[in-house]
């Protein structure tokens, strides 16, 4: 399924151990890429800069999900120090991360693994001292299993970086957005004033675009659930960590630019299906039988209502017939289950 390269040369199909070539590394960085070559290059340059600023000795891995845009070749050519795993198929975000995370989780007592692990999306850029600030926040919060930064759009504007675990209100507001409630706590958002204080604050979960984990906490909680093809894997991981008594932090002084959806926009229909499949899986895993049934019913009812609203939108000329058919196929796939189209 995979071939692993380092310094541009082909290695065996079994990737080297994490830390195997850099026993003194302080940090393992894992970036999963899919057709984001230009952004991936900027991301990796920001990692190198952040590592230099923080003084952390860093071992960086790129796991490429069968990109067709030359991402893997770019990494080989321009970042020979990065460990590259090229997958022969797109196995999803969680499984691709686990190519590296499983090695950390399953390391034997004799193995030396870096004490910190950073999960980073390829459409992010670490700004200034963000990495050092995240590290410092974890050092001051021994119960924290994860720290996430403040996220910003490329123009510098505010982007929500942390959320509450979802319930029925968030389901309805995701499928039927109400502009005045977009930033409201009922929609799972934390008030902007919490970010503006600059002080770290506890959250249910940070967005998975950038998460710094103590490797000991990762080993205690386990790797990402590979059953989540895309979306909700960080939510699931933080929910599992919370059951073990860990906390999650947002660190507003640490700023990371997030281009938001650079990979997923390439397959908007399938990713919409993946989002709601993942949410249904999350509800089944973490909510009691009654609440899970209510939330599942809310999703199904809201999607059926979306079908009706799409018919009205087409009749009024707001969407065309092909757009409505594409949406209808996605709704049917969510309701039916099975493979993501």
Protein Blocks (a to p, Z undefined) as FASTA:
>chain_A
ZZcdeehiacdfbdcdehklmmmbcbdcddddehilkmmmmmmmmmmmmmmmnopacddd
dddehiaehmmmmmmmmmmmbccdddfbdebjklmmmmmmmmmmmpcfklccdfbdcddd
fkbccehjlmmmmmmmmmmmmkbcbdcdddddfkopacdfbdcdddfklmmmmmmccfkl
mmgmklopacfklmmnopacddfbdcfkbccddfklmmmnopcdfklmgghklmmmmmmm
mmnopacdddfklccddeehplmmmmmmlmmmmmmmmmmmmmmmmmcfklmmmmmmmmmm
mmmmmmmmmmmmmmnopacfklmmmmmmmmmmmmngpjdZZ
